[in-house]
C-alpha cells in the first residue's frame, strides 16, 4: 500500500510503499532508458534509497544510443546530442525530477586574440523558456564554432595522487566515469587549436565536474584572454515582474564550486571567484519586464586568464563541480556539501590531534613531543611566534629541525611549522605593484609580496627544500596567495598585469599539490581544499580569545555550530589560548593549567566532542599529574569514539547562554548511529526533553540510547524519526549521549 508522510529532512511530503514486511522504500525519480526524439525522458520508478543514508548502489554510467550520449548515476542524468554539434539536451535531478535546462547554449566559450569562439552548442532555438525534442533537428552550428570531432569514455583519474598519511574517515579516492569530447576549430585563424571538454560523473553523489584542455598545435602563439568552462540556461527560481539580477533568487537546485577560490573568507560562497548568475536577453518570454531574471549560469574567473599560449603549449582550465540539491532544507543541503568534500577531496577527512608550541628551543620541543606521546596527541606545530623560519635553508637550521623531526618520528609524533607568505612587506622590487598607482601598496593585506616575483619564486623553493630536508609532516601556511593582481613587468613568474593572477594562482596550487602528494598535512586559512589543503579556520574572531574564559566557552560553541553547516568537523580548526594571546590576562588563559581544570576539560570536550581540532597554543599540554590525567583521559575518550565524532553534525540548538545548546553526530554506517553533545551555560542544573532527529542514522522504528557509559534505554521514533530523550545537564557543564 502507499503511505504519505512528512519528511523532516526536506520539509516535503513523501510517498512510501510498504511491503508485506512493513519496510518502507521511498518513491524517487529515476532514469528509464527510453528515448523520445533524441532526448532522454525521466520517469518515476521505485524503490530507491536516500543517497545521504545509503549511496553505494548509485554507480556512474555513460550510455550511447544513436546520436545521444547520457551520463547518469541514478541521482542525476545529463544528456548530449552530437549532431550538428555537441548539444546538452537534458540535465535532470533524478531524485526530485527537476529539469535544470530550459535552452541550448554552447558548452564553453573561449576569448582568443580578442574574439569569442563557442565550443559546441547550436543556434536556432527561438523559444528559450523550454526545449522541445522536435526542435533539435532544425538547429545549426555556428560558422566559427569549435566542432565535435570525437569522444572518449574512461574511468575517473584522481586529480591528486594523495595517499592517507594518518587517521582519516575516508581514505579512498573518488570513482566514476569520465566523458571527454574533442573539438576542432573551424575558424582559419585558429588552425591547430584543439579543445577537449571533460565531464566527470561520480559514484554515489549527484555531482558532475567539468573542465577544459586547450592545446596550441599551430605555428604561432595566441592570446588566451578568457575561458568560460560552463554555460547553462536554467529555469528561473522565481517569477518577478520587476527586479534586477542581484536582487532576485538564483536557482537553488544546482550548487557550483570550483578550484579557483580565495580571499580569506573561510567560506566557500564568499571565496568563490568563478560563479556568475546572469540575465539572458535571448529569453524574451520571461516574466521580468526588463529581462533581468538570473537564469543564465556562466563559470569563469572574475579576473580573466590573460595568458599567451605559445606554439606547442598546453592549458588546463579550472575544475568546476556541479552538485544538485533536491531540497530547500539547510541541513540537508549542508550534508550534501559535506559529502561532496568527503568525496572529491578525501584528504580533508584526515584529522590529526595536534597542539601549537610557542618555542623552537630543542629542549622545549622535545619536552612537548614527550607530552604528546604520553597523552595520545599525534602532532606538534611550531606556531607563529615560536621563532621557526622555514625560509632559512642553511645547513645549521636544517640540521636543527631535522634532528627534532627525527626525534618526533621516533615517538610516532608528527612535526610541522608555521610560515607566513602574504601579509608582509618584502621590498619595492618584490611586492605586488598596484595597477592604479604603479607602486607597491593596495594589496589585499596592504603590502604583500608577489608570488611571481624573484622573492616569491624563491619562497616556494625554500619551503619545498626545507620540508624535504627536515622531514616535516605539517605545513601551516598563513596568508596564502589571496588573489592580488600585480602590474609589474619585471617579475619572472608573470609577464604583466593581465596574467598575474592566473600565474600566481598556479604557483600557489603547485605548492599545495606537491605537499599533498608528499603526504604533508596543510593548514591554510583560505579555500584551497580542491587543490590539496586539509584544514581551514573554523571561523572565529581572534581578539575574542582575550575575553574571559566563561565567554570563550559560549563563543566557541557558537563558532562550532556556525562553522559546520558546510564544513565537515575535520575541515576546520578552532583555538584555545593555553597562554596569553592578544591580551586578556589571567582571566582569558588557562595557564597555570592546574588551576583551571574545569575550563580546560570543557574546552577540550567542546572541540573533541564536535570532532574539531583546536590549536592548543602554549608552552605545554600539562603541568601536573592531575592535568596530565585530564588530557590523557580526554584523548582516550575522543579516540574511543573517533569514528562517530568525525561524522557530520546535525545542528540541534545554537548556544545563546540562556538554555541548553547542542549538536549531534550521525551515521548510517557505523555501529554508533549518533553521538550527542549537550551543554548547560546556566548556574543551575536543568532537566530537558530533547528531540533527537535520527532520520540520517538510517533508523526507522526504534533506537537504543545511553548517557555517557550508562545503561542503554530503548526509545521509539516518532513519525518524524525523532527520539525524545529526557536528560539532566549539570550547571555550567555538559553531558553526552550515544545512540546505537
SVG drawing of the C-alpha trace seen along z (x, -y; Angstrom):
<svg xmlns="http://www.w3.org/2000/svg" viewBox="-2 -56 77 66">
<polyline fill="none" stroke="black" stroke-width="0.4" points="0.0,0.0 1.0,-3.6 1.5,-5.8 2.2,-9.6 4.1,-11.4 6.2,-14.4 10.0,-14.1 11.7,-16.3 14.9,-16.2 13.3,-18.0 10.1,-19.6 8.4,-17.8 5.6,-15.2 7.0,-11.7 5.1,-8.8 6.2,-5.4 5.3,-1.9 5.1,0.7 5.6,4.3 4.4,7.3 7.2,6.9 6.2,3.3 9.5,1.9 9.3,-1.3 11.1,-2.5 10.9,-6.0 9.5,-6.5 12.0,-8.6 12.6,-9.8 14.8,-7.5 16.0,-7.4 14.2,-4.9 16.2,-4.1 13.7,-5.3 14.4,-8.0 12.0,-10.4 13.3,-12.3 16.8,-12.3 16.0,-13.4 16.2,-11.0 12.9,-11.1 12.9,-10.6 10.1,-8.6 9.1,-7.7 10.3,-4.3 10.6,-2.6 12.1,-1.6 15.2,-3.8 17.1,-4.9 18.1,-8.3 21.7,-8.7 22.6,-10.6 21.8,-7.5 23.0,-4.8 24.8,-5.7 26.6,-2.5 24.1,-1.5 24.4,-4.7 27.0,-3.8 28.1,-6.1 27.4,-5.1 27.8,-6.5 25.3,-5.1 25.3,-5.8 22.4,-5.3 22.3,-6.7 23.1,-10.4 22.6,-10.6 25.1,-10.2 23.9,-10.1 25.8,-10.4 23.8,-9.0 24.3,-7.5 20.7,-7.1 20.8,-10.5 21.3,-12.8 21.5,-12.5 23.0,-14.8 22.4,-14.0 24.1,-15.3 23.4,-15.1 26.5,-15.0 24.9,-16.5 25.0,-19.2 27.5,-19.7 27.7,-18.7 24.4,-19.9 23.4,-19.4 19.7,-18.5 18.8,-17.3 20.1,-17.9 18.0,-16.4 17.9,-15.7 16.6,-12.2 15.7,-12.5 13.4,-15.5 12.7,-15.2 13.7,-18.8 14.8,-19.7 17.8,-22.1 17.9,-23.0 15.5,-25.3 17.5,-26.2 20.5,-25.2 23.8,-27.1 27.4,-26.5 29.3,-24.0 32.1,-26.5 33.4,-29.8 37.0,-31.0 38.2,-34.5 41.3,-34.3 43.1,-37.3 40.1,-39.5 37.4,-37.4 34.8,-35.0 34.6,-31.4 31.9,-28.9 32.7,-25.3 29.8,-23.1 26.2,-24.3 23.9,-25.2 21.7,-28.1 18.1,-28.3 16.1,-27.8 13.6,-30.6 11.6,-29.9 14.1,-30.0 11.6,-29.1 11.7,-25.4 13.1,-22.9 11.1,-20.5 12.6,-17.4 11.1,-18.3 13.2,-21.5 16.6,-19.7 16.8,-18.7 16.4,-22.3 19.4,-23.6 22.6,-24.7 26.2,-25.0 27.8,-28.5 30.3,-29.1 33.2,-29.9 32.2,-27.4 34.6,-24.7 33.1,-21.4 32.8,-18.0 35.4,-15.6 35.1,-12.6 34.7,-11.4 36.1,-9.0 34.8,-7.3 37.2,-6.3 37.2,-5.8 37.9,-8.9 41.5,-9.5 42.4,-11.0 43.1,-14.7 45.9,-14.5 48.0,-11.4 47.1,-11.6 47.7,-8.8 46.4,-8.9 49.3,-9.6 47.4,-9.4 43.9,-8.9 41.1,-9.8 37.5,-8.9 37.7,-8.4 41.0,-7.0 39.6,-6.4 39.8,-8.5 36.5,-9.2 35.3,-6.8 33.1,-7.2 33.2,-7.8 34.7,-10.5 33.3,-11.6 35.6,-13.7 34.5,-15.5 37.2,-16.6 36.7,-19.7 38.5,-21.2 38.5,-24.9 36.6,-26.0 37.9,-29.5 41.0,-29.6 42.8,-31.9 42.6,-29.2 44.0,-26.4 45.9,-24.0 43.9,-24.9 42.5,-21.7 40.0,-21.6 38.8,-18.8 35.9,-19.2 35.8,-16.8 32.7,-15.7 33.3,-13.6 30.3,-11.9 30.9,-10.4 29.6,-7.3 27.2,-7.8 26.6,-11.5 24.6,-13.8 27.8,-15.5 29.4,-16.4 32.8,-18.0 33.7,-19.9 37.0,-21.2 38.8,-22.1 42.1,-21.3 43.4,-23.5 46.4,-22.7 48.1,-25.0 49.4,-22.9 49.6,-25.8 52.7,-27.6 52.0,-30.9 51.3,-31.9 47.7,-33.1 46.4,-35.3 44.1,-33.3 42.2,-36.0 39.3,-34.1 38.0,-30.6 34.3,-30.1 34.0,-26.4 30.3,-26.2 27.2,-27.9 23.8,-26.7 20.4,-28.2 18.4,-27.2 14.8,-27.7 14.3,-30.7 13.9,-30.3 11.1,-32.9 8.8,-34.9 9.2,-38.6 7.9,-41.3 10.5,-43.8 13.8,-43.4 17.4,-43.0 19.9,-40.1 21.4,-41.0 18.0,-41.2 16.4,-38.0 16.9,-34.5 19.2,-32.3 18.2,-28.6 18.5,-26.6 18.8,-23.2 22.4,-23.5 25.4,-24.3 28.6,-25.4 32.1,-25.3 35.5,-25.4 39.1,-25.0 39.7,-28.8 38.7,-30.3 40.4,-32.7 40.1,-35.9 40.3,-34.5 36.6,-34.5 36.8,-30.8 33.5,-30.1 33.1,-28.6 30.5,-31.0 32.4,-34.1 35.7,-32.7 34.2,-31.8 35.8,-33.6 34.0,-31.9 30.2,-31.5 28.2,-34.1 24.4,-34.2 23.4,-36.5 20.3,-37.7 19.6,-36.1 18.4,-38.7 17.5,-36.0 14.9,-34.7 12.2,-37.2 9.2,-35.3 10.3,-35.6 8.0,-37.4 10.6,-40.1 9.8,-43.2 13.5,-44.2 14.6,-40.6 16.8,-40.6 15.9,-37.3 19.1,-35.5 18.7,-32.3 22.0,-32.0 24.9,-30.4 28.4,-31.1 31.6,-29.9 34.9,-31.7 37.5,-33.6 36.5,-37.1 40.0,-38.3 40.5,-36.9 43.1,-34.2 45.1,-36.7 47.9,-34.3 49.8,-33.8 49.6,-30.2 52.7,-29.5 53.0,-27.1 53.1,-23.6 51.8,-24.7 49.0,-23.0 46.5,-24.7 44.1,-23.3 41.1,-25.3 39.7,-25.5 37.7,-22.5 34.0,-23.2 31.9,-21.0 28.1,-20.9 26.2,-19.4 22.5,-19.0 20.2,-19.8 16.8,-18.1 15.6,-20.3 15.4,-23.7 16.3,-22.4 19.6,-23.9 20.7,-20.9 20.1,-18.5 21.9,-20.8 24.7,-21.2 25.0,-17.4 25.2,-17.2 28.0,-19.7 29.9,-17.8 29.5,-14.6 30.9,-16.5 34.1,-17.4 34.5,-13.9 34.2,-12.5 36.2,-14.9 38.8,-15.9 39.2,-12.9 42.4,-14.4 40.0,-16.8 38.9,-13.8 42.4,-13.5 42.2,-14.9 45.4,-14.6 45.4,-15.6 47.9,-18.5 49.0,-21.3 50.7,-24.6 54.0,-25.2 55.3,-28.7 59.0,-27.8 61.7,-26.2 64.2,-25.7 65.2,-22.0 64.7,-21.2 61.2,-22.6 60.3,-21.0 61.4,-17.6 59.5,-18.1 56.3,-18.8 56.8,-15.8 57.2,-13.7 54.0,-15.2 52.1,-14.4 53.4,-10.8 52.3,-10.4 48.8,-11.8 47.9,-10.4 48.4,-13.6 49.6,-13.0 51.4,-16.2 53.1,-19.4 53.0,-22.6 55.7,-25.1 53.4,-28.1 53.6,-31.7 55.8,-33.5 57.8,-30.3 60.9,-31.5 60.6,-29.0 62.0,-30.3 61.3,-27.8 62.9,-30.2 66.3,-29.6 67.6,-26.6 71.1,-27.0 72.9,-23.9 72.6,-24.7 68.9,-25.5 68.2,-22.3 70.2,-20.2 68.4,-21.6 64.9,-20.9 65.8,-17.6 67.0,-16.4 63.8,-17.5 61.7,-15.8 63.6,-12.6 63.0,-12.7 59.3,-13.3 59.1,-10.4 60.9,-8.2 57.9,-8.9 55.4,-8.4 54.6,-12.2 54.2,-14.4 56.1,-17.7 55.5,-20.8 55.5,-24.5 54.1,-27.9 55.1,-30.1 53.7,-33.5 53.5,-34.4 51.2,-37.3 50.6,-39.9 54.1,-41.2 56.4,-43.6 59.4,-42.3 60.8,-45.1 59.9,-47.5 61.2,-45.0 59.3,-42.0 56.0,-43.4 52.8,-43.5 52.6,-46.5 49.2,-48.3 47.9,-48.9 46.2,-52.1 49.3,-53.8 52.2,-51.9 53.7,-51.5 53.5,-48.9 50.6,-49.0 46.9,-48.5 47.1,-44.7 44.6,-42.5 46.7,-42.8 48.1,-46.3 51.6,-45.4 52.3,-41.9 54.9,-40.1 54.1,-38.9 54.3,-35.1 55.7,-35.6 58.5,-37.9 62.0,-36.7 61.5,-36.5 58.1,-34.7 59.6,-32.0 62.4,-31.7 60.0,-31.4 58.3,-28.4 61.5,-26.7 62.8,-27.3 59.6,-25.8 60.0,-22.7 63.7,-22.4 63.1,-22.8 60.3,-20.2 62.2,-17.7 65.4,-18.1 63.9,-18.1 61.1,-15.6 58.4,-17.9 54.9,-16.4 52.7,-19.5 52.8,-22.9 50.7,-25.8 50.7,-28.4 49.3,-31.7 48.4,-34.3 48.5,-32.1 48.1,-33.8 44.8,-35.9 44.2,-36.9 46.4,-40.0 47.0,-41.2 50.4,-42.7 51.3,-45.3 55.0,-44.5 56.5,-43.7 59.8,-42.5 58.7,-39.7 59.9,-36.4 56.7,-34.5 54.3,-36.5 54.6,-38.8 52.4,-41.7 49.1,-42.6 46.8,-40.5 48.3,-37.1 49.4,-38.0 46.5,-36.4 46.3,-33.2 50.1,-32.7 50.3,-33.3 47.3,-31.1 49.1,-28.3 52.2,-28.8 50.2,-28.5 48.3,-25.5 51.6,-23.9 53.0,-24.1 49.9,-22.6 49.8,-19.8 53.4,-19.0 52.8,-18.9 49.6,-16.9 51.3,-14.2 54.2,-14.0 51.8,-13.3 52.4,-16.7 49.3,-17.9 48.4,-21.5 46.6,-24.1 45.8,-27.2 43.3,-29.9 41.9,-30.1 39.7,-27.9 42.3,-25.7 40.6,-22.4 40.1,-21.4 43.9,-21.7 45.2,-19.7 44.9,-21.6 43.5,-19.8 42.1,-22.3 41.0,-25.9 40.0,-28.0 36.6,-27.1 35.7,-30.8 36.3,-33.0 37.4,-36.4 41.0,-36.2 40.6,-39.0 37.8,-37.1 40.4,-34.8 41.4,-37.7 37.9,-37.6 37.2,-35.8 37.1,-32.0 33.4,-31.8 32.7,-34.0 35.0,-31.9 33.2,-28.7 29.9,-30.0 31.5,-31.8 33.5,-28.7 30.3,-26.6 28.7,-29.2 31.7,-29.1 31.5,-25.3 27.7,-25.4 28.0,-28.1 31.2,-26.7 29.9,-23.2 26.9,-23.8 29.0,-23.3 32.4,-22.1 32.9,-18.7 34.4,-18.6 37.8,-17.7 37.9,-20.7 38.0,-23.4 40.3,-24.3 39.5,-26.2 41.6,-27.9 42.4,-27.5 44.9,-30.1 46.7,-28.0 49.0,-31.0 48.0,-34.7 47.1,-35.6 46.4,-39.2 45.9,-40.2 43.2,-39.4 45.5,-38.4 44.8,-35.7 41.1,-35.7 41.4,-34.8 44.0,-32.0 44.4,-28.5 47.9,-28.8 48.6,-27.7 46.7,-24.7 46.3,-23.0 44.3,-26.0 41.7,-25.9 41.0,-22.2 37.2,-22.7 37.6,-25.2 40.4,-23.1 38.1,-20.0 35.1,-21.7 37.1,-23.4 38.5,-20.1 35.1,-18.4 33.6,-21.1 36.1,-20.7 36.8,-17.0 33.1,-16.3 32.5,-18.2 35.3,-16.3 37.1,-19.7 40.8,-20.1 41.8,-23.2 45.1,-25.0 46.1,-24.4 48.6,-27.2 51.1,-27.5 54.3,-26.0 52.9,-22.7 49.9,-20.4 50.1,-19.6 51.8,-20.9 50.9,-18.4 49.9,-14.8 46.2,-15.8 46.4,-17.9 48.1,-15.1 45.4,-12.7 42.7,-15.1 44.3,-15.5 45.1,-11.8 41.5,-10.8 40.0,-13.3 42.1,-12.0 41.4,-8.4 37.7,-9.2 38.0,-11.0 39.9,-8.1 37.3,-5.6 34.5,-7.5 36.7,-9.0 34.8,-7.4 31.4,-8.8 32.8,-12.1 34.2,-12.7 30.9,-12.2 28.6,-15.0 26.9,-17.2 23.2,-17.7 22.6,-21.1 20.3,-20.8 20.3,-24.2 22.7,-27.1 24.3,-28.4 22.7,-31.6 23.7,-31.4 20.1,-31.2 19.2,-27.5 20.8,-24.2 22.6,-24.0 23.9,-21.0 25.0,-19.2 24.6,-15.6 26.9,-13.5 25.0,-10.9 26.0,-7.9 24.0,-5.2 27.1,-3.1 28.8,-2.9 27.6,-0.8 27.1,-4.1 24.3,-5.8 24.5,-9.1 26.6,-10.9 25.1,-13.9 26.9,-16.7 24.6,-18.8 25.7,-21.9 24.2,-23.9 25.6,-27.5 23.4,-28.4 24.2,-28.4 21.7,-25.6 21.3,-22.1 18.5,-21.9 16.2,-18.9 15.0,-18.9 13.3,-16.6 15.4,-16.8 14.1,-15.7 17.0,-13.9 16.3,-13.9 17.6,-10.4 16.4,-10.3 20.0,-10.3 21.0,-7.5 19.0,-5.1 16.9,-4.0 13.2,-3.9 11.5,-2.4 13.5,-2.4 16.9,-3.3 18.9,-2.4 20.5,-5.4 22.8,-5.6 24.0,-8.6 27.8,-8.5 28.8,-4.9 25.4,-4.2 22.8,-1.6 21.1,-1.5 17.4,-2.5 15.2,-1.9 13.2,-4.7 10.5,-4.6 11.0,-7.0 8.0,-9.3 6.8,-9.9 9.5,-12.5 12.2,-10.0 12.8,-11.8 13.8,-10.1 12.5,-12.1 15.1,-11.8 14.9,-13.3 18.2,-14.5 19.6,-16.5 22.6,-18.7 24.8,-19.9 25.2,-23.6 27.9,-25.2 28.6,-21.7 27.9,-19.2 26.8,-15.6 26.8,-13.3 24.7,-10.5 25.4,-7.6 22.7,-6.1 23.0,-2.5"/>
</svg>
